[in-house]
Amino acid sequence: MKKVFNYLIVISVLLFMVTSCTDVLNQQAVDSFNKEVVFSDIMVVKSYLGSCYDRMGGPNNDGVLGLHRDLLSSGTDHTLCPFRPANYVNIKGTASPDQLGFFAADNLGGWLRWKNLYSNIQNLNTIIAKIDNVHVASPLEEALKTQIKGEAYFIRAFMYSQLLFVHGGVVLSTEPFKLGQDFLTIKRSSIAETKDFILADIAKAISLLPATIEQGRATRAAAGALKSRVLLFCAGKLTNGGYQPDNPLVSFPAGSQTNLLKAARDAAKDVMNGTYGTYSLAGNTSDPVLPLTEEQVKAYSDNYFYIFDQKGKWNSETIWGVQFPLTGGNINQVNRWNGSNGYHNFGNNDPTEPAVRSFEMADGSEFKWDTANPANETLRSATAAQLAINPLLSPYNGREPRFYATILYHGAPWQTRPIDVVGFDPFNRIQSGFFYNNNGSLKIAGIDSRQGLIESWNGTKTGYYLKKFQDPATVGQYFNNTNTWVEFRYAEILMNYAEACIELGGADLQNGLDALNLVRNRAGLPDRVTTDQATARTFVRHEREIEFFAEGHRFFDIRRWMICDKVIKNVYGMMVKEFENGNMEWLLNYKDLEDTRTWGGDKFYWLPIPREEMNKAPQLQQNPGYN
């Protein structure tokens, strides 16, 4: 009992330590605390490491890694946060050293913030520096010590990868900063040096981590997946001459891209070959026989949806993620955050109309708003009689399975309504549109619209809600979610491999298509076939857009591909009218401007170093384009 009490005291000290060390350039350091107590027992060190896991997702207890109230996708063309759109400065043309936006600013709780990343690195440096001296009393404790060291290297590599992804080359440190240390001598390393540092940490993690471990802790496969992700980012256009090619902070030396692509290909292949353990896509990966029946579409859709609704033992696709208890520990409230106002939830991260249209048809063909009139992108209508003959006149019918696992649209089936709402919706279908009398007069607004009778402040502004990540069994109004956030999954490895191969071209191109087609086939879609590299590039970028919708990849993909100027556009609302006689009308309402977005130029592909950090260490070179 005394030992447990001592643990509680130490853990309290650790929590204070974690929240106090908030700045790489802060004179307050871990050395000011009693490390002798912290590193006197391997189980206490394990608890300390647990706090480092938590800080991978930011300092605030509103989610871990990608699972926050505001998803990274709301800083892209895919979704809209209706509550604070001005804080997405990367797509507003307003980012500056004084305003880094929701994901990176100190006052908004973002997890890509410089302070949080470096404070966690500080604590990880302390673990790595001290753990070899921790006394252990058994072979099991010795194995745990090795494991903890490997986990610390993995987390440090992850934190530095986040810094590289948003800033380029950064300050590298392997030792804890000390009280009174002079920070006027530190400098940023090049992006190449930063990449090499991260890869070295990953190699150490792989050598120290076991293949299997307590679920939720890092394995060697998680480290291998991180290696794949880092190398693919580094192999992109942005870091290979796309912006300021002669600036080593943001660009690799000329001629580096081919070797980086080969390294990214090989890193993914290591995971695919089972070097770190055996993983596979969840579901059937055979080329589907078309056309799919409605039952088959639903089966493919459900299979994909439940990748993100896992609550127990992870499936064969999940390499690493974060688990959430019902009470205590990390908080997952995704049903509350993203659920509709008609369920008394917050309606955040609303899919945009262009993103909804990017999902294919069930036969793998491109979705077209108006096949008879390609110039029309606004109005679509159909009578009840026409719909009975041809259901595909509705833009939400006949779509690919992942569409139904990702998007909640007007008419989509969903949860049983709360007791005070069920009278407005006995069929449990999303009502983000409006109901009209046959004479054209408004009858009633849908209860999931911003004009609904239940609540209005939290309704969708785009006409859609994000279904993906929500749990049908969780009543978000009252309860937290317990489904896993999947940070690394096998589909990403296949897609990383596919992209690297396609970009290399030649003999690699078909290998890339083969990997891409496994992901498509699992989603119930037919193979892609081409021998043209440009066409294959379009295929792989589209597949990443759909397969990883709202998972955070898009935030980095559109930057490394340097396509923000093409995809960042104003957001308008979709108005759906359902008439009493069954007639329907869908209108992309260009009078309903919900968010003005502006791509301000190439400098916004990188975030600046925060002003306060530059003030503390003015010798640090700012990112190009920022003062």
N, C-alpha and C positions, 0 to 999 in steps of 0.2 A: 504494500500500500504506500509505503514511504517513497518507493521508486516511482510509482505512478504520480504521486504528488510532485516529486521533483521534475518529472516530465512536463507537468502542467505549468510549473513555474518557468521552465526553460522555453516552452513553446510560447508563453506570453512574451518573454524577452525577444524571441525570434520574430513574432508578429510586429513588435515595436521596431525591431531592427529592419524588417522588410519595408515598413511604411516610412522609416526615417531616412533610409539611404535612397534618395529619390533623384540623384543627379550625378552623372559621371564627373562633373566639374564641381560638385559640392564638397566643401572641406570636411563635412561630417562623413566619417567612414566606418566600415565594419570594425576596424581596429579599435574603435572607442568602446566596443562592447566586450563582454567577457567570453572570448572565444574558447578559453580553457574549459568553461562549463559546456558550451555548445558542442565541442569536439571531444568530450570526455566519454561519450557513449554512442555507439553506432546507430542505435535506434533513434536517438535525438537528432543525429545528423540526417537520418531518413525523414524525420518530421520537417526539418529545415528544408530539405530538398522538395518536400511537398509544397511548401510555400513558393518555391521557384517555379514549379509546374503551374501553380495558380496564376502567377504573374506573367505567364506566357500570353495570356489574353487581356492583360491590362490591369491597372491598379484597382479598378472598381469592381464590385461584386455584382455585375449585371450581365455576366456571361463569360465564357472562356473561349479564347482563340476567335474563330469566325462567328460564334453564336452570340450575337449581341442584339440589343434593341434595334440598332441601325446596322444593317448588313453592308459589307463592302460593295455589294452590287448596287447600292443606292448612290455610290460615287461613280457609277458607270451609266450606260444607256439602258440597263435592264430593269431597274426598279426605282421608285421614288419614295423618299421619306417625306411625308406630308407635313411634319412638325417643324423641321429646321432645315429646309432646302438650301438656305443661304450659306450654311456651314460646310457645304460640299464644294470647297473652294477650288479643287482641282478641275471641276467642270463648270466653274463660274468665271474663270479667268481672273480670280482675285487672290490666289495664294501669294503669300509674302512671308518673310522671316518673322513678321509679327502676327500673321494669321495663317496657321497651317491647317485649319479646318477640323471637322469633327474627329477624324480618325487619328490625328497627330497632335492636336492642340492640347496644351496642359490643362485648360479650364473646361474641356468638354468630355473628358473621360475616354478618348480614343486609345486604342492599344498599339498603334504605330508611333506612339510618342517617344521622342528621344529620351526623355527622363526615365520613363518606365523601362525601356529596353536596356538602358545602361545601368539602372539600379539593379536589375536582375542579373546582368552580367557581373556586376560588382560582387553580388552574393555568390554567384557560381564560381567566380575566381577564388573566393574564399574557401569554398568547398574543395575545389581542385588543389589548392595550395596546402590545405590542412589535413585532408582525409588520409593520406598515407601514414600520418602519425597517430591516428585513432587506434586505441587498443581494442583488440577483438579477442574473444575467449574460446572460439571454436571455428572449425572449418566452415560452418554455415555462415557465421558472422564475417569470416574472411571473404567468402563469396559475395555476401551482401555489400561489403565495402567496395569490391571490384565493380559490382553492378552500379552502385551509387555514383562512382567515379565516371562510369560510362554514361549514365543518365545525365550527369552534369555537363559532360562534353556535348551530348546531343542537344540539350536545352540551350547551351551557349551558342552552338552552331545555328540553332533555330533563331535565336534572338539577333545574331549578327546577320543572318539571311534577311530578316525583316528590314534591318537597317540598310543593307545593300539594295534591296528591292525598291526602297523609296528615296534613298540619298546617294547611292553609288558607293564610292570609296569612303571609309569612315575611320574613326580613331580605333586602333586595335590595342587590346590590353590583355595580358595573361595573368597579371598580378593585381591584387586588390589595391585600389588607391588608398593612400595613407593620409592620416590627419596632418595638415600643414603642407601637403605636397604642392609643389609649384606646377601649375597647369599651363604656364606660359611657354613651356617647352614641347608640349604635345602637338602632334600634327595629324592630319588625315592621311591615311595610306591610299594608294591607288586602288581602283576597282579590281585590278588584277591581283594585287596583294591581299585585298579583302576576300576575294574568292578563294585564293589559296589557303588563307587562314581558316576559312569555314570548312573547306575540304579536309584540311588536316585534323580539325576537331571531329569531323564526321568519321574519318578513318580511325581515330582513337576510340570513338564511341563504338564503332563496329567491332573493334578488337576486344572490347571489354564487356559488351552487352551480350546476354544470352539470347537464343532464338525464341524462347518462350519465357513468359514472365507474368506476373500478376496483371490482369487486364486493366489497361489504362496507363500503365507505365511504358516507357519507351523500350523497344526491342531493337535488335540490329537491323531488322527490316524497316523499321521507322527511320533509322539513320540512312539506310540505303535509299528510301523514298525521298528523303530530304535532299540527298545528293542529286538525285534525278531532277528534282524541281529546281534546285539552284543552278545546275548546269544548263538546263533549258532556258532559264531566264537570261543567263549570261551569254547564251548563243544567239540572242535576238538582235534585230536590226538596231534597236535603241542603243545598245551597248557596243555595237560594232560599226561605228562610223555614222550612225543615223543622226546623231546630234553632237556637235563639237568633237569630231574624231581625233583631234590632237590633244584633247583634255584627258589626262589619265585618270581623273577622278570619276569620269562618267563613261569612258570608252576604253576598250581593250586596244592594244597595239594593232596596227593594220596587218591584215593577213591572219588574224586569230580565229575568225569565225568558223572556218571549216574544222579545225581541231576541236573547238568548243562543241560543235554539233556532233562530232564523232564521240566525244567524251559523254555528252548527254545521251546519245544513242546507247553507248555501252553501259552507262550507269543504269538506265532503264532495263536493258537486257539482263543485267545481273539479277535484278529482282524477278524478272520473268523466268529466268533459268532456275530459280529456286535457291540461289546462293545464300539467301538469308532466311529461307523458310518457304513453305508452299502456299501460294495464294491463287485465286481464280475468280473470275466474274461470277456473281450470284445470278443463277438463271440459265436458261437455254441459249447457247451461242451458235446454234445451227442457223444457216440461212433460211429465213421463214418462207413458207409456201403461201403466196398471195393469191387472192385477197384474204385478209384476216377476218374472221368473224368477230362480232361484237364481244363475244365471250373471250376470244383470244386477245383482243385489244385490252380488255380489262385485266386478263391474267398477266400480260406483259407490263401493264401499267402498275398493277399492285406489286409485282416483283420489284420494280424499280423504286416505287414509293417506300417500301419497307426496308430498303437499304438505310434510310434516314430515320426509321422509326424503330430501330433495334433497342431493346431494353435489357436483354440478358446477354448470353454468350454471343459474341460477334460472329457474323457470317464469314464465308471464305474470302470475301472481297475486302474486308476491313483490315487495313494494316495497322492503323493506330488512330485513336480518337479519345474523346473525353466523356466519361460517364457522369451521370447526375443522380444524386439521391433525391427522394421525394422531399425530405426536409434536411436542413443543414448542408454544409459544404457548398460546392459551386451551384449556382442558380441557373436553371433553364426555364424560361417563361415564354417560349416561342409561341405557344398558342395565344397567350395574352397579348404579346407584342404584335403578332402578325394577323391574328384572327379578326373577323369582321365586327363592326359595331352592332350588327344584329345579334351577336352573341355576347355583347358587353365587353368586347376586346378593343385593342388599340388601332388596328388597321394600318400597321406600318409596313414599309417595304413593298409598295404596290407595284406589280409588273406593269411596264409601259406597253402601249399598243404595238410599236415596232418589234419589241421583244416577243410579244404574243404571236405576232405574225411570222416570226422566224421559225416556229415549229412546223415541221413538214406535215403532209397528209399521211394517212396510214399506209399508203402504197409506196411511200418514199419520194413522191413527187413534191415539187415546191408548192407551198400554199400561195394562192393568188386571191387577192381581194375581189377582183372582178375579171373573170376570164374573158367575158364578152367585150369589156371596155377597159383595157389595161391602164388607161390614163386616170381612171376613177380610183381614188384611194379613200374616199370619204363615206359615201352612202351605199348601203346594201339593204335590200328589202325582199320580202317574200310573203305571199299569202299563205294561209293555212292549207289550202288545197295544193299549192305548189310544193310546200314543205312535205306534205304527205306523199307526193309522188317522188320528190327528190330532196331527202333530208340534208344533202350537202349544200343546199342553198343557205343553210345556217353556217356561219364561219366557225362555229364550235363543234360541228359534227364531222366525223370522218378524219379526225386529226391523229397524229402518231401517238402511241401509248404514253410517252413521257409528258406530253401536253396535259393529259388528264391526271398525272401524278404531281404536276407542278403548279398549275394555274386553277384558281377558283374564279369562274366567270358567271355571268348571269345565267341561271338555270342549272348550274353544277350541283350535284348532290353533295350534301355535307352532313354535319352532326345533327342530332336531335336538338331542337331549339330549347332555350331556357323556358321555364314555366310561364314567365310573363310575356313570352314572344310567340309561343307555339300557336296561339290563335291567329297570328298573322301569316303563319307559314306551316300548315299541317304536313307539308310534303318534304320539309327539310332540304330546300334548294336555295342556293344563293340568289338574293334579289338585289343586285347592284344596279339594275335598270329601273324603268318606270312603267306603270300600268295605265293604259289609256282606254277611254270609252271608244266605241266604234266611230263616233262623230269627231274624234280627234282631240277631245278635251281630256285633260289629266284626271285620272281616277284616283290614284294613290302612288306615292313614291315607294320604291322598294325599301324594305327595312334594312338592307345592307348598303343603301346609298347615303350620301351626306344630307339628303332631304328626308330620310326615313323618320318614322314616328317614334322609334326607340331612342336613338341617340344620333347626333349629327357631327360632333366635333371629331369623331374618330372613324368616319367613313372613308372609303377609298376615293381618291381623286382621279384615278385612271380608269375606273370601272372594273378593276380586278383586284383579287387578293392572292397572296402567295400561299399555296397549299403545302408545298414541299417543306419539310422539317416539322410541320404540325403533326399532332398525334390525335387521331379520331377518338381515342378513349379518354382524352384529358379535357376537362372542362376548364378552359383557360381563365374564366372569370374568377375561379376560386382556387385552382390548384396549379402547382408547378409541373413542368414536364420532366420525364425521366428518360426520354429517348436520347441516344448517344449523338454527340457531334462527331462526325467522321472527318478527321483532318487529312488522313492519307488513305486512299483506297486504290485497289488494283487497276480500276479503270483509268486513273490518272497515269499510272505507269505505262499502260498500253498507249494512251494518247500522247504521252511525252515521247515514247519510242516512235510512234507513228509520225509525229511532227518532225523529229530530228531526221528520220530516214527520208521523208519527203523533201525536206530542205536540202539534204545532201544530194538527192536525185540519183540518176543512174541506176545501178543495180539495187540500190537501197529503196527505191521508190515503191516497188511492189511489196516489199517487206512492211513498209509503212502502211500501205493500204490494207494489207492482211490484218494488221493489228487494229486499225481503225474499224474494219468490218466486224471484228469480234464484238466491239462495243455497240455497233449498229445492230447486229443480229440479236444481241441480248435485249435490245430495245424493240425488237420486232420489225426492224427495217431491213431492206435488202442491201446487198453489197454495193459499194461504189466501185466503178470500173473506169480507169483512164490510164493512159501512158504519158499524159501531158503534166508536167510539174506544176504549172500555174493552176490548172484545174484541180489537181490533187491538193494544192495548198488551200484553195477555197474550200474543198471538202473537209480538211482536217480542222480548219478554223471554225467552220460552221458546227462541226461535231462537238468541239470543245464548248462552243457557245451554248448548245442545248444540254449536253450531258452534265455539265458543271454549273448549270443555271443557279445563280444566287449562292454558290458555294465559296465565292471569293476570288476564283481564278480570273474572272473577267477583268477585275481591277488591275491585275498585273499584265494580262494578255494584251489588252488594247494599248497598253503603254509600250511593252516590248516590241509589239508589231508596228507601233507608231501609226495607228489608225484612228486616234481620237478625233482628229479633224473631220473624219468621215462619219463617225457614229454618234458623236455628242450633238444632240438636237433638242429643241424645245419639247416639253412634254404636254400633250393635250389629252383631254378626257374622252372616253368612249361612252356614248349615250345609247342605251338599248331601250327601245320602245316595244312593249308587248300589248297588243290590242285585245279587247274583250272577245273578238271573234277568232283569235288565234293568229292573226297577221303579225308579222315581226318587222322591225326596222333597226338597223345598226348604223350609227353615225359617228365617225371620228370627227368630233366637234372642234373645228379650228377657232371657234369663238371662245372655247373653254381652255384658255392657256393656264396650265397648272404650275409650270415651272419653266422659267427662262434659263436656258443653259448656253454657255459660250465657251468654245475652246480658244484659249487666249494665245496659243503659240507653243512652239517646241519646248520652251523652258519649263512649261508646266508638266512635262513628262517626269520631272524630278521635283521632289519637295526640297525647299531650302533648309539649311541648318537654322534652328530657332534663334531668334535675335538674342535671347538671354544667354545662350551658349556661346555665341560669337562675342558677346560683351565680356564673358568670363575668360575667353581664350581668343582674343582678336587675331592671333596669328593663323587660326584655322581659315582655310580658303573656302569662301562661300560657293555654292553651286552656281554654274554659269547662268547669267540672265537676271540674277537677284542682287540687290544692293545690301 
